[in-house]
């Protein structure tokens, strides 16, 4: 059984998707559709930069979504279909576009606003994120609780065994990193991010985004979408939207999402969109899985061969 997985923020790079757009009209049309939906030339920023502009959260989010959907549409045009889908943070929106829960143009506009609201929720420099390597969820949660001192700090991304990202106010994140090392963590790596995502500091963004998500024209997903908030497959539109709303300030339970896919019978994963971040995480979680990715034309043949093997929707 094949699942498609979609990357989140951090996978962006200037030039991503350009080769796909040049090689395939369906990809080129997807980038043009995003430009039309937003009313500005997002594709030019994606293909040509500057990097500083692409790194702005309000640009990064629709950029990654657009590149992921372009690759997804290419696969669909070749007859490839997933049995289940999932995405990391922003990638959950790409997954829902793939599943038909809402239209691509609507998703581009919503994630543009999502980026704005997340950035505006916390003044630049007052929040932080850090990766804790070599500690489990319980240990990292303990470190956060003991280091908080009345400030916000909590697990934000539960990515893979021994890799937990924390988020909160800058001082509390620094204290929690030191506490985690004292409790046995191997390394603490501060992350270069513009805001402390997936923690209580994002509640204002969640509240601003909720009415926009609830106003979308929706359909029940064609295939189950495993939600970040609880690793539960969503098969209804309303519960899908509730999960996306809660996701803004809740931790991304990526390790649990992959384990849920595997327990449902998924043995092959296709990372659809820029980079191979999720492929690397999946290798640590589902060690025997087949993992492919599509972010350039040369990745297409192997995925088509995999799909032709009869392990997609009809497995």
N, C-alpha and C positions, 0 to 999 in steps of 0.2 A: 504494500500500500504506500502511496506517495503523498507527502504533505508539501505544500509550498509555504515557505517562511519569508517574512519581509523585514528588512533591517530598519533600525531607528536612527535617531540623531547620532552623529559621530561617524557615520559611514560616508558622508559627503566628500566629494573631491571635484575640483574644477575639471571639466571635460567629461564627467560621468555621463554615459548614455549617448555621447556624440557619435560614436562608431555605429551604435544601433540605429540612431536617427538617419545617419547617412546611408545605411545599408537597407533599411526597411521602411517603406512608406507608413505602415501602421504605427511605428514608433515615432516617426517624424510628425505624424498627425496628432499624436498624444501630447507632444510638447507644445504644438500650436494650440491645442485645445486648452491647455493650462494657461497659456498667455492670454487667450480670449477670456477665460473665466476670471482671471485676476485683473485684467486691464493694464498689464504691463509686461515687459519682455522677460519673464522668468527664464525662458530657455537661453537667452543671451548670457545671463548671469551664470547659469549652469555650465554652458559650453565654454565660455571665455573668461569668467570671473568678473571682477577681481575676487580673490579668495576671501578677503575681509568682508565683502558683501555677502558672499555665499554662506559665510559662517554666522551671520545674523540669524537668530532662531526663527524669526518670522519668514525668512527666505529659505533657510535650511529645510524646514519641515515640508513646505509644498514642493521643494526641489527633489527631496528624496522620494516623496510620494509619487511625483510625476515620473521620475526615472523608473521606479519600481512598477508602476502601472504600464508604462511603455513596454517593459520586458514581459510583464504578465500577458498583455494583449498579443504580443508576438507568439508566446507559447500557445495561447488559446487559438490563434489563427492557424497554428500547425496541428491542431487537434489534441494537444496535451491538456489534461485536466487533473486537478488534485482531488484526493478523497477528503482531505481536511486542510485547513489553513491556520496560520498564526502569525503574529508580528510582534516585534519588540517595541513597546511604547508607541511612538508614532507609527511604526510598522503595522500596528493593529488596524489602523485606518486603511492602509494599502490592502490588508487581508480582507477587510469588509468590501472594498471596491471589487476585489477579485471574486468575492462571494455574492456580489450583486445586492448587498444590503442597502447601499445608497450609490448615487451617481458619482462618477469621477469629478465632474466639474464642481459639484457641491462639496465634495471632500477637499478639493484643492482650496476652496475659499475658507472652509472651516479650519483646516490646519494652519492656514496663513494667520487667521485670528487666534488660534490656539497658541501659536508661537508668540504673537504679540502679547496675549494675556499672561502667558507664563513669564515673559521677560519683564512685564510691568508689575508683576505681583511682588517682586523683591528688588530693591535698588541694587544696581550693579556693584559688586564688591562686598555686599553684606552677607551673601550666601556662598556655599561651597559644596563640592562633592569630592569624595576620595574613595579609591578602591582599596578594600582590605583583602589581602591575599593570604591564604593559609588558615582562615578561620571559618567556622560554620555559622549558620544564621543565629543560633542561640548565643554563641560567644559574642558575635558582633552586636546583637541586641543588648546584651549585658553591658558591653563597653559603652554603647550609646546612653543607656539608662544611667550608668554611673558617672558619665561625663557631662550630662546635659546641663546641670546647675540652673535649671529653670528656662533654658533655651531649647530650641528645636534641633534635634539630631536623631536620625533613625535610619534603618536599612531602607534603601531606595530601589536597588536592582539586585535581585537574587539570581545571579547569572549562570553559575555553574558551581560544581563542588570546589570549595576553597576560593571562590571569587564573589564577594559581596560588596556592593557600592553603597556608601552612606551619603546622606544629604542633610543640610540644615544650615544654621547660621555658621559663619566662617570660624568663629572662635570655638563653638561647640564641636564642629567637625574636627578641628585640630586636636582638641582634648580627647575626643573619642578615638582618634587614630592612635594617640599615645597610649590610651588605656587598652586598646586592642593589642598593641605590641606587648604590653605588660601581661596580657592574658594569653599570649602565645602566637599572635599573628606573625607571619613571616615578613610581610612588607606592607607598607601603606603608601599609596601613590596618589597624590593630589591630582585631580582631573581639571583640564582646561575647559571649563564650561561657563556659560554666561548666566546661569541661574541654578538654584538647588532644586532639581526636578524630583517629582514623586515623593514629596514629604508634605507635612502640614502647612508649610509656608506657601504651598501652591493652592490652598483653599480658595483665595480670591479669584484665581484663574478658573478653577473648577466652577465656581458660581457664575462667572461671566459666560463660560462656554456652554453650560447646561441648556439654557433656552435655545441656543442656536442648534445644538444637536437634536433637541426634541422637536424642532420645527422642520427637520429634514423630511423629504419624501422617502419612505422606507419600504423595503420588502424583507421578508424572512430570508436569511442567508441560504443560498443554494447548497452549500456544504457547511459543516460545522466550523465555527471560528473559535479557537481556544483562547479565552480571555486572560489577559495579564493579571487581573486582580485576584483570581482564585483558581486559575488553570482549569476552568470548567468550560466545555464546549457550548457555545451559544448557537441555538437553532431558531430563535425568534427575534424579530426586529427590536421589540421593546427592551428585552433583557440585554441585547447587544448594546443599545444606546446607554442603558444604565451602567454597564461595565465600562464603557468609554468615558463616561462622566466621572465615575469613581476612580478611574485609572490616573487622573491628573495628579491627585495627591496621595495615591496609594502606591505601595511598592510593586515593581514589575517582577512577577514570580516566574522568570523565564525557565529556570531549571525545572520547576514543576510543570510548566507548559510542555516542555519536551518530553518529560516522563509520561504525561497524560497522552500525548500523541503516540508514544511508543507502546503504551499499555493498550491503546485502541487498535494496534496492529501496524502502525507506520514503521516501515523499515528503510525508507528512502526519503531524503529531504532535498528540496531544491530551494536554494536561497535566491530569491527573485529581487534583484535590485543591486545597488552599488556595494562593492566590497565583499569580504568574506568573514566579517566579524561573527555572525551567527553560526557559520560553518565551524569556526574554531570552538565556539562554546558547545555546539552539539556533539563534536568529537569527544568532549570531556564527559558528556552526559550519557549519550547512546553510542557506546564505543564500537559496536558492530554495524552501525548504520551506513548506508550508502549516502554520500553527501556531494551534491553538485551545485554549481551556482551559475546564474546568468546575469552578467553585467556587460558583456561584449559579445559580438557575433560568434566568436570561436567557442563559446560555451554551449551553443544551440544543439549541435549534432549529438552530443552525449546525452542531453536531456531528452531529445526526440527518441533516441534509442531506448532509453529507460522507459519512457511512456509507451513505446511500441511493445515493450515486454509485458504489457497487460497488468501493470501494478498501479494504475491510476484509480479512477473512480469505480471501475467495474471489478476491482480485485476482490 
